[in-house]
Amino acid sequence: MFSLPDWAFYPLAAAVTAGMVAGAMSFGDVNHRTAEEIRAEGTVISGAALSGLTTGNGLTASFLGAPDTDFAQISAARGPLDGLQSAGAFFALSQPELRAFEGHRLRITYQLRSSSHQGARRALLNFFTPDRGQASWVEVELSSHLTAVELEIYSGVCTWPQAYLAVWPGWDTDANAIDLVSVQITALEEMPCE
């Protein structure tokens, strides 16, 4: 029977470990899109990507699944201008997304509905850029059926250090929850900016 000498154990173990680490790392995220690809294809946040949702003060979020779709259930205890202001429940855009979308008119499509338990009758939507803040919330009416709500947004600022897709459910005590299924950003025509 073949047996390795004792001195060969550590180099062989190190080589096997390095191979296992390299193999595991090769299964990581390889979907690195350029700004040009993002501009051409748009960005969709849905499914597992909804777990990237950040909630500000006064909001909570749970990530749930149903037979037909995954969604984030967002509840509000207060309004966006009550107390400490924040971007609400939001997704921060990545650097390639910022470079892809700045200087363009955008179509933002939210797929959302009133939750089945304590469902809010309305929601506030926003896309925060350097020149769009708390005064830019758009109020929409909701129903228990999944609805696509489209906003067309334009920022007159050419370079964005950050941008946030935001939502804030209605905050009535007995009706304060919504289900967010997806958000899509589509770049439209290029616009003049400063």
URNORUR-V401385 format. One record per pair of residues at least 6 apart in sequence whose ideal C-beta (glycine too) atoms are under 6 Angstrom apart, sorted by the first residue. I is the first residue (numbers start at 1). GAP is how many residues later the second one is. D is the distance in whole Angstrom. If there is no record, write none. Layout:
i=I gap=GAP d=D
i=I gap=GAP d=D
//
This chain:
i=35 gap=61 d=5
i=35 gap=64 d=4
i=35 gap=65 d=4
i=38 gap=58 d=6
i=38 gap=59 d=6
i=38 gap=62 d=4
i=39 gap=61 d=4
i=39 gap=148 d=5
i=42 gap=143 d=6
i=42 gap=144 d=4
i=43 gap=54 d=6
i=43 gap=142 d=5
i=44 gap=140 d=5
i=45 gap=46 d=6
i=45 gap=138 d=5
i=46 gap=136 d=4
i=47 gap=23 d=5
i=50 gap=13 d=6
i=50 gap=22 d=5
i=51 gap=12 d=5
i=52 gap=39 d=6
i=53 gap=8 d=5
i=53 gap=19 d=5
i=53 gap=36 d=6
i=54 gap=36 d=6
i=55 gap=6 d=5
i=55 gap=34 d=5
i=56 gap=30 d=3
i=56 gap=31 d=6
i=56 gap=32 d=6
i=57 gap=27 d=5
i=57 gap=29 d=6
i=58 gap=19 d=5
i=58 gap=20 d=4
i=59 gap=17 d=5
i=59 gap=30 d=5
i=60 gap=15 d=5
i=61 gap=11 d=5
i=61 gap=13 d=5
i=61 gap=28 d=6
i=62 gap=11 d=5
i=63 gap=9 d=6
i=64 gap=7 d=6
i=64 gap=9 d=6
i=69 gap=112 d=6
i=71 gap=108 d=5
i=71 gap=110 d=5
i=72 gap=108 d=5
i=73 gap=42 d=6
i=73 gap=104 d=6
i=73 gap=106 d=5
i=74 gap=15 d=5
i=74 gap=95 d=5
i=74 gap=104 d=5
i=75 gap=101 d=5
i=75 gap=102 d=4
i=76 gap=93 d=4
i=76 gap=95 d=4
i=76 gap=100 d=5
i=78 gap=93 d=5
i=79 gap=92 d=5
i=80 gap=8 d=6
i=80 gap=88 d=5
i=85 gap=49 d=6
i=87 gap=41 d=5
i=87 gap=77 d=5
i=87 gap=79 d=5
i=88 gap=78 d=4
i=88 gap=79 d=6
i=88 gap=80 d=4
i=89 gap=78 d=5
i=90 gap=74 d=4
i=90 gap=76 d=4
i=91 gap=74 d=5
i=92 gap=72 d=6
i=93 gap=70 d=5
i=98 gap=62 d=5
i=98 gap=65 d=6
i=101 gap=86 d=6
i=102 gap=58 d=5
i=103 gap=55 d=5
i=103 gap=87 d=6
i=103 gap=90 d=5
i=104 gap=83 d=5
i=104 gap=86 d=5
i=105 gap=49 d=5
i=105 gap=83 d=4
i=105 gap=84 d=6
i=105 gap=86 d=5
i=106 gap=47 d=5
i=106 gap=79 d=6
i=107 gap=43 d=6
i=107 gap=45 d=6
i=107 gap=79 d=4
i=107 gap=81 d=6
i=108 gap=19 d=6
i=108 gap=43 d=5
i=108 gap=45 d=6
i=108 gap=77 d=5
i=109 gap=39 d=6
i=109 gap=41 d=5
i=109 gap=75 d=4
i=110 gap=15 d=6
i=110 gap=39 d=5
i=110 gap=73 d=5
i=111 gap=35 d=6
i=111 gap=37 d=6
i=111 gap=70 d=4
i=111 gap=71 d=4
i=112 gap=66 d=6
i=112 gap=68 d=5
i=113 gap=33 d=5
i=113 gap=66 d=5
i=114 gap=6 d=6
i=114 gap=28 d=4
i=114 gap=30 d=5
i=115 gap=62 d=4
i=115 gap=63 d=6
i=115 gap=64 d=5
i=118 gap=57 d=6
i=118 gap=58 d=6
i=118 gap=59 d=5
i=119 gap=56 d=6
i=119 gap=58 d=6
i=120 gap=49 d=4
i=120 gap=50 d=4
i=120 gap=55 d=5
i=120 gap=56 d=5
i=120 gap=57 d=6
i=120 gap=58 d=5
i=121 gap=49 d=6
i=121 gap=54 d=6
i=122 gap=17 d=6
i=122 gap=19 d=6
i=122 gap=20 d=6
i=122 gap=48 d=4
i=123 gap=17 d=6
i=123 gap=19 d=6
i=123 gap=44 d=6
i=123 gap=46 d=5
i=123 gap=55 d=5
i=124 gap=13 d=4
i=124 gap=15 d=5
i=124 gap=44 d=4
i=125 gap=13 d=5
i=125 gap=42 d=6
i=126 gap=10 d=5
i=126 gap=11 d=5
i=126 gap=40 d=4
i=127 gap=26 d=5
i=127 gap=38 d=6
i=128 gap=36 d=4
i=129 gap=26 d=4
i=129 gap=31 d=6
i=129 gap=34 d=5
i=130 gap=27 d=4
i=130 gap=30 d=6
i=131 gap=24 d=5
i=131 gap=25 d=6
i=131 gap=26 d=5
i=138 gap=13 d=6
i=140 gap=9 d=5
i=154 gap=37 d=6
i=156 gap=37 d=5
i=158 gap=35 d=4
i=165 gap=18 d=5
i=169 gap=7 d=6
i=169 gap=9 d=4
//
